[in-house]
Amino acid sequence: MISIVKDGDTALAFILRHSHHGDGIEFFTPNEFSQQLAYMNRPRGYVIPPHVHNPVLRQVQYTKEVLLIKSGRVRVDFYSDSRVYLESRNLETGDVILLAFGGHGFEMLEPSEIIEVKQGPYAGEADKSRFAPVPADYVKLVDES
């Protein structure tokens, strides 16, 4: 299952649940995104021909990051670009999320291991602006079941 978290017409995040299954290859993100998220399911013996990637000049304005929940459970809080809290979703072991736009914060609901992939080079504190999290009693958890 794939879920798209939106603020109006803006896709803030793409959540690929660990239970998702399909055939072939599926890209979930628009072609113009500087970070792409896809799912592949290939049969035994399928071959992806060897290849190299050609140098292509790209311009990246906003950092997009992909998180893989290796273990545990994590609540993700989503915010608009203007830092207004919108909603929250829970992620669990095996889930993958691409954070594309808007703001986000996290609370570990149990001990969690997370693998993060994002564009570099990392700009340190110039890469982000921090702000206060949503108070616990205002959390709006979206249930996707």
C-alpha positions in Angstrom: 0.0 0.0 0.0 1.2 3.5 -0.8 -0.1 6.6 0.9 0.4 10.2 -0.1 0.3 12.8 2.6 -0.9 16.1 1.1 -1.3 19.8 2.1 -3.8 20.9 -0.6 -2.2 20.0 -3.9 1.3 19.6 -2.5 2.6 16.1 -1.8 4.4 16.3 1.5 5.3 12.6 1.8 5.0 9.2 0.1 4.6 6.2 2.5 5.4 2.8 1.2 4.1 0.2 3.6 6.0 -3.0 4.3 2.9 -4.9 3.2 2.9 -3.5 -0.3 3.3 -6.0 -3.1 3.2 -5.6 -6.9 4.8 -6.9 -10.1 7.5 -5.2 -12.1 8.5 -1.7 -11.2 6.4 1.1 -9.8 7.5 4.7 -9.4 5.5 6.6 -6.9 7.0 10.1 -7.2 6.7 12.6 -10.1 9.5 12.5 -12.7 10.6 16.1 -11.7 11.3 15.2 -8.0 15.0 15.3 -7.2 14.6 12.1 -5.1 12.6 9.2 -6.6 10.8 6.4 -4.8 10.1 3.1 -6.5 9.2 -0.5 -5.7 10.6 -3.4 -7.7 9.4 -7.0 -7.6 11.3 -9.2 -10.1 11.2 -13.0 -10.5 14.2 -15.3 -10.0 16.5 -15.0 -13.0 15.4 -11.5 -14.1 18.4 -9.5 -15.2 19.0 -5.8 -14.9 21.8 -5.2 -17.4 25.0 -3.8 -16.0 25.1 0.0 -16.4 26.7 3.2 -15.3 25.0 6.5 -14.6 25.9 9.3 -16.9 26.8 12.7 -15.5 23.7 14.9 -15.6 23.7 18.3 -14.2 20.8 18.6 -11.7 19.7 21.5 -9.5 18.4 20.6 -6.1 16.5 23.3 -4.1 14.9 21.4 -1.3 16.3 18.4 0.5 14.2 15.3 0.2 14.9 12.4 2.4 14.0 8.7 2.4 13.7 6.9 5.7 13.5 3.1 6.1 12.2 1.9 9.5 14.6 -1.0 10.1 13.0 -1.8 13.4 10.5 -0.3 15.9 7.6 2.1 15.5 7.8 5.8 14.8 5.1 8.6 14.7 5.7 11.2 11.9 4.1 14.6 12.4 3.5 16.6 9.2 3.5 20.4 9.0 2.9 22.8 6.2 5.7 24.9 4.8 4.5 27.7 7.1 5.0 25.3 10.1 1.3 24.7 10.8 0.7 21.2 12.2 -1.5 19.0 9.8 -1.6 15.4 10.9 0.4 12.4 12.0 1.0 8.8 10.8 2.6 5.8 12.4 5.4 3.9 10.7 6.5 0.4 11.6 9.3 -2.0 10.8 9.8 -2.3 7.0 7.9 0.9 6.1 9.6 3.5 3.8 8.8 7.2 3.6 10.0 9.8 1.2 9.7 13.3 2.8 9.3 15.7 -0.1 7.9 19.1 1.1 6.6 20.8 4.2 7.9 20.1 7.7 8.1 17.0 9.7 9.0 15.8 13.2 9.2 12.3 14.8 8.5 10.6 18.0 9.9 7.1 18.7 7.0 5.0 19.9 9.4 2.2 20.8 13.1 1.7 20.4 13.7 2.2 16.6 16.4 1.9 14.0 16.1 4.2 11.0 18.1 4.3 7.8 18.1 7.7 6.1 19.0 8.5 2.5 19.1 12.1 1.2 20.9 14.4 -1.2 24.2 15.8 -0.2 26.4 17.5 0.5 24.9 18.1 3.9 24.8 21.8 4.7 24.6 21.3 8.5 22.3 23.6 10.4 21.8 25.8 7.3 19.9 22.8 5.8 16.9 23.1 8.2 14.9 25.5 10.4 13.8 23.9 13.7 10.5 24.8 15.5 8.4 23.6 18.4 6.6 20.2 18.0 2.9 19.7 18.2 1.7 19.3 21.8 0.8 15.6 22.5 -2.9 16.4 23.1 -3.2 18.0 19.6 -1.9 15.0 17.7 -4.3 13.9 14.9 -3.3 10.3 14.1 -4.5 9.2 10.6 -5.5 5.5 10.6 -4.9 4.1 7.1 -6.5 0.6 7.8 
